[in-house]
């Protein structure tokens, strides 16, 4: 596995919007096309495609929320063809390392749907902990970089 991140551009955006999760996961994550549009018209939103070598396997977006003053993971998905193969965990580890390299020793946040136990287990396995806070009807988690 050789995980890397690439910015969305005119060569890869269509492939990115065609990535998909399993039917039962659709309620947990916004579509990639919506996230790309949100980043285009919003501020301090950073969408990235996730690759294993030259194969696009997923999508993520992180942001700086001016209301909370926090850096956050706002989107994360692995295409259904690549799930249950370790890509999610490796991608999250790579992202945590990138954020630490880019921003130093900060707290990095994310939120999860309470019923998304698979995502919760994944995030906890790399060190995220629940804060007890609820935002947007989701449970907030944090990791110290």
N, C-alpha and C positions, 0 to 999 in steps of 0.2 A: 504494500500500500504506500502510495506516494501522494499524500494529500496536499493540495495547494488551493489558493483562492485567486480568482480573477475578477476584475471589474466587469460589469455588464456593458456590452458595446454592440455595435451594429452587426458584428459577426456572430454573437452568441445569444442575443436576447430571445430569438424565436425558440431556440433549443431550451432555454431556461423556462420560458412560459409553458412549454410542453411537458416539463417534469411534473410528476403526479404522485400523490400519496394514495394509500389504500382507501377504499370507500369509507371505512369506519373511522379514518383519521381526518377526513375532510372538515369536520366540525372543530378541530383543534388548531388549524392553521389557515391563514389567509392565502389566497392564490398568489402565485409569483407575479403574474401580470399586475395585480393590484399593488403589490409591494413595490414593484419597479416604478409604477406611476406615482405612488405616494412619495418615493424618494426623489423623483424628478421635480415634483412640485412642493415638497416639504423642505425643511432645513435640517442639516446635520443628521441625515439618514444615509447609511453606507451599505448598499446592496452588493453582494458578492456571489458569484457562482462557485460551487465547490467541485473540484476536479480530483480524480485519481489518475495521475499522469495526464493524458489528453482526453480522458472520458469525463464528461460532466455527470456528476452523481447527485448533486443537490444544490441548495440555495440557502443563503442566510442574509440577514440584514441586522446591523447594529446601529445604535444611534446615541446621541447625547440629548437627554430630555431636559430642556431648560426649566420646566416646572419643578422637577425633583432635583436637578443638578447632578444627575447620575448618567453614567455610561451603561447602556443596556443592550441585551440581545433581544431584538424585537421580532425576528422571524428565524426559523430554522426548520429545514425539511430535507429529508433524503428521499430520492425517488424510490418508488415501491420496488423497482427491479434490484435495488442495491441495499435494501433494508435487511436487517438480521445477519449482516456480514462484518460488523465492526466499524463500518464507515461513520456512523453517528458519533460514536465515542472518539474515534481518531480525529474527526473533524472538530469536535468540541475541544479536545486537547490542543489541537493546532490553533484554534481561535483564541483560547485562553493564553497561549504562548504569544500570539500576535498582539493581543491587547496589552499584555505585560510589557512586551518589547516597545510598543508604540506609546503607551501611557504611563508606564511605571507601576508602582505599588498602589493600586486603587482597589476599590470595591466595584465589582462588575455584577450587574443585576439581570434577572430575567423573570418572567412570570409564566405560570403554567395553569392550564385548565385543571381544576381539582380532580377530574375523572381521568386525566391523562397519566395514568400510573406508569406506563412504559417510559415516557419522557422524564417523569420525576425520578425514576430509578436511574436512568442514564445520567441526569445532571448530578444526582447525589454521588454517583460512582466516581465523578471527577472532582468532587469537593464542594459543590453548591449545597447550601443549607437553607431551609425555610426560615424566613424572618418573622413570620406571624402576621405580616402585613397582607392586606387584600387590596388589589388595584384592578379596576376593570373586571371585577368578579373573578379574578385569577389570584393564585397564591404567588407571592413574591419570594424569590430565592436569590442568594448572593454568594459570591466567592471572593475571597481576598487574594489579590494577585501579588 
